[in-house]
Amino acid sequence: MIKGVLMDYGGTLDSNGKHWGEVLWEIYRELKVPVKKEDFRDAYVFGERSLATHPYILPEHNFLDVLSVKATIQLDRLAETGKLPAKFDRASTAAGIAAAGYERAQRAVEAARPIVERISRRYSLALVSNFYGNIECVLSDFALTPFFLTVIESARVGVRKPDPRIFSLGAEALGLNPEETIVVGDSYKKDILPALE
């Protein structure tokens, strides 16, 4: 019998299941950032790897701050690799990308919040997410904190999806056996398959 839900955050609650790389690429196109998609993709991957190895995101950063840091790293990388014109205004473009992404996230979370609330009334709910050490600030900013009994964040527990141990930590924090939980996420490879192990 299912008693708990282990819920992902990024891509699941804040972008209607769309990968943030695709969301940001749409914004790049809307803002007419003069780069090719493959160059953006390289800068996006570079940025994600940089965030995984450097403490650019602080615990007090909300999601607007996260997007601002991401956009700055990406645009700096594009400039360093010669993919952006030398006089391109990276600072105001990063601010525009962050603002547009934050607005999209707000809309997605507003749509998801009533569903999360309903789930939390019936099941014990844990957030299990690969994030940067500031997920509690993000949850607070988006008024999601009250629905989760516990938060398991990769940057804090030292385990990242798709490692199945992160889901075991979520079940354990809820005081449940793994077979008493289900996983809700946007990635079959990182959420669903490892949760079955």
Order of alpha helices (4+ residues) and beta strands (2+ residues): beta-alpha-alpha-alpha-alpha-beta-alpha-beta-alpha-alpha-beta-alpha
